[in-house]
Amino acid sequence: MADRRLQVFTTVAKLLSFTKAAETLHMTQPAVTFQIRQLEEYFNARLFDRTHNRITLTETGEMVKKYADEIIEKYKEMDNQVRIMTGDVQGPLVIGASTTIGDYVIPEILGEYQSRFPDVTIRLNISNTQGIIEMVENNEIDIGIVEGPVDNKNLTTEVMWLDELVLACPKDHDLANKKSVTASQILPFPYIGREEGSGTRGVFATYVEEQGEVPDDFNVILEFSSPESIKAAVGAGLGVSVQSIATLQKEEKLGLLSVVPLKPSLTRPFSLVYQRQKFRVQAMEEFLEFAQAHCEKRRNNT
């Protein structure tokens, strides 16, 4: 209902890229350019300066952006209040999840939520924890679900549940039959880790330091952004890895890998994060309540 031209304009103004705006809005670049041209013709003023393959807002563009942001925000508030009065929950909801959560946890939550609120259109972005936090900060997503602690005063953080990290190793490995292993026992073996910016990597590095070891002393032979790639490499006998127990349930059940608890045990929070000052539409409110209820049920069943 809000003027589509204003939505396109604010997206281009935020990203300062017609190409990125087109991707975000699921439009073609010529369509984005056409909408901006229409708005400039309406105001009879240039809103962007286009030089050397980059764009910047003109003084008029800065002023239009200020009012456009307020108009779109007010529209969201009006739309939300009407839906609260009518009991209608619908509209878009953009969620981001860090890799482990996105691959192994969020599908079940989204499936149940979508069946309860079929008129809500959900879009899911998956990245590592650092990437998801940046998306929340930049208002690219409504809610993020990340692994590990979040130290950002601009964001509200709600812990959903505690996830345990364990050692994954081949069935015939020297550590496979131990009741538990310490960081120092893992140290001598080839290690397969997550990429920089991963919540799993950051939490394990902190844990190692707390146990009196140096993370850089680990013999890291491979790094992957995907838990599936890590499990495949471990299964092939290339090394060991510390991963979320949520990623290893199938392999442990089928006897493909050995899963060994750490000593002392290592847990980290899975948390909901969103902007502290962000206006929350009804679909977002319902998802926050639904996710917390889902996780409470999950905790009670474990």
N, C-alpha and C positions, 0 to 999 in steps of 0.2 A: 504494500500500500504506500509506503514511503517512496518519494520520487526516486526512481531507479537511477537517474542521472546523478543524484547526490550520493547514492551508495557507491556508484562506480568512481565518482570523483574522490570521495574520502579514501577509498581503497588505493587508488593511484597516488594520492597525496601521502599516504602512510608509507607505501612501499617505494615511492619515487621510481616506479618502473611500470610501463604499460604491459610488458610481457608477464611480470610477476602478478600484476593485478588481474590479467586475463586468466592466469592459472588458478588464482585464488577464487575468482568469481565463476569459474567454469564457463568462460566466454572466449570468443576468438579475439585476437588483438585488434583487428579492424573494427569489431563491434565496440570494444572499449574506446578506441580512438574516436569513433563516431559519436558516442555518448558525451565525451569530453568536448568535442567540437560543438555539439548542440548546446551544451551549457555555456560555452564561451560566446556563442552567437546570441544566446538569450541575454546574457549580461553585457554583451558588446564589449568584452574585455578579455585579455589573455590571462589565463589562470596558471599556466606553466611556461617557463622558459626552457626551450629545447636546444641544447648546445653540446657538441662533441659527444654524442651518444649518451648523454645524461640529461635528466630533467630536474628542475627545481621550481618551487612555488614562487610566483610573483607576489608582490605586496597585496594585490587584489585576491590572489589565490589563498594567501594566508588568512585573510579576513573571511573569505567564503568558507574555508575549512572550519574555522572556529564556529560559525553559525551552523554549518552542515552537521558537525559533530553533535551540537546541542539538539538540533531538530531530530536527528536519527535516534538519539538517546531518549528524547521525550516521546517519540513514537513508540519505542520499545516499552516504556513505562505505561503508556495508554493501552497498548495491546495487551500487556500483561495483566493490568487491572481488570480489563474486560473479561479476560479468560479466567481470572480468579472468581469473578462474579458468576460466570456461566459454568464453571467447573470444567472448562475445556482446556486440555493440555495438548498443544501442538506447536509446530514451527521447527526451525533448525536448531540443532545442538551439536557443537563441535567439541570433541573430546580428544585429548592427547594422552598416550600411554607410553611409558618407557618399555624397552624391548621385552624384558621378561614378563611384565604384566600384560603387555599387548598381545603376546603370543600365547600365554598360558592361563591368564586369569580373566581378562576383560571380556573375551567372547561369551562366557557364561553369563556375566552380569548384563551385558548389552542384550543378549537374547531374551532374558527374563524381562528387562525393562521395556524392550520393544514390544513384547507381547502384551504388556500392561498398558503402554501408551503408543498405540500403533500410528497415531498421527504425528508423532515427533520424528523428524528426519535427522538421523544421526550420521555424522561424518567423523571418522576416526583417523588420527595421525599417529604414527609410531616412530619414535626416535629414541636416543638414549636419554638418561635423566637430565643432563645438562641442556640438551636440545628442547625437551618438553618445557622445562622451566623458562627458557628464553621465549618460547611460543606463548606461554601464559603472560609473561611480562609485556610482550609486544601486542597482546590482545588478539593474537591469531587464533587462539582456541579459548573456549569458555572454561573448561576444567581440565586439569592435568592429573594423572595418577602416576606417581613415581615411586622408585625404590630408594631407600636411604634417607638420611636426615636432610631437611631443607632449611638453609640459613638465609632467609630473605624476608626482611621486615615489611616489604610491600605486598607480600602474599599471605593469605590465610592457609594454614596447614591443618588438616584433620587426619590423624592416624587411623587407618582402617583395620589393619591387623599386623602382627609381627611374622615375618618370613624367616625361615632358618636357612643358613648357608651351610653346605656340607661338601665333603670331598667326593669327587667322581673319579674313578680309576678303572682300568681293565680288570676283569675277573681274576686274572692270574698275576696281578701286580703284588709287590711285596707288602703294600699297605691294605690290600683288599680285605683281609680277614681280621683286621684289628677292630676292637670295640670302639676306639676313638683315636684321633691323631692330633698332634700339636703342629703349630706352624713350623717349628724346627725340624720335625720329621718329614714334612713336605718339601722343605728347602732343597735337599740334594737332587730331587727328581726333575726332569724336564716338565715345564709348566706351560699350560695353554690358557691364555687369559682373554679378558674382554678389552675393548678399545678404550682410549682416553675419553673421558666424559661419561663412561658407564657408571651407574650407581653401584653395581656389583663390584667393579674394580676399586672404586673409591672406598667402599665399606671394608673390603678385604685388606686393602693397604693400611687403613687405620688400625684394623685388628692386628695385623702383623707387627706394626710398630708398638702397640700396647703389649705384645708378647715379647718385646725386647729384640725383635729381628728387624732387618732392613729390607723393605720391599724390593729395592734394586738388586739385592743379592739373589733373588729368585731367578732360576734359569728359564726365562721366558723364551720359548722357541717359536711360538705362534700367537697372534692376536686376532680375534674375530669379533664382529659386531653382532653375530647371531649365536644364540645358545645351541641351535641345531648343528651348526658347523663345529662348535666346540665339542659337542657330544660325539659327533662323527669322528673327529680327530682323536678323542680319548679312546673310543671304541676300536680305532685302528692301531692302538698301542703307541701313539706318538707322545703321550704324556699324561699328566693328571691335571685336574682343574677344580676350583672351588666354585660351586654354582648354587642357585636357589633350589631347594628341594622340590619346589613346584615344577621345575623343568625336567625332573628326573624320574617322576613317578612311573611313566610307561617303561623306561629302560630298566628300572629296578624290578618292576613286576615281571618283565619278560626275561630277566636274568642276563641282560646284555651288558650291564655295567654294575660295578659295586659302588654302593653309597655308604660313606663312613662319616659319622658325626665328628665335629671338631671338638677339641678339648683345650680350653673351655669352649662351651657352645657359642655360636655366633648368630645373632638375630639382627634384623634390620626392619624398620617400619615400611609398610606400603602406605602411602599417604595421598589424600586428595589435596590438590593445591589450586587456588584461584585468586584473582585479584581482590584485595581487601576492599577497594572502593568500587568495584564493578557492580553495575545494576544487574540483579539476578532475575532473569525471566522465569516464568512458572516452570518451564521444562527443565531448567537448570536446578531450581529448588527441589523439584520432584526427584531428579536424578541424585542429588546429594543425599536426600532422605532415603531413597531406595538403596543406594550403594552402602550406606551405613547399616541399614537393616539387613542387607544381604551378608555383609561381613560379620555382623553380630551372630547371625544364624550359622555362618561357617565356623566361627570360633566355638560356638556351643556344640557343634557336631564333631569337633576334633579332640 
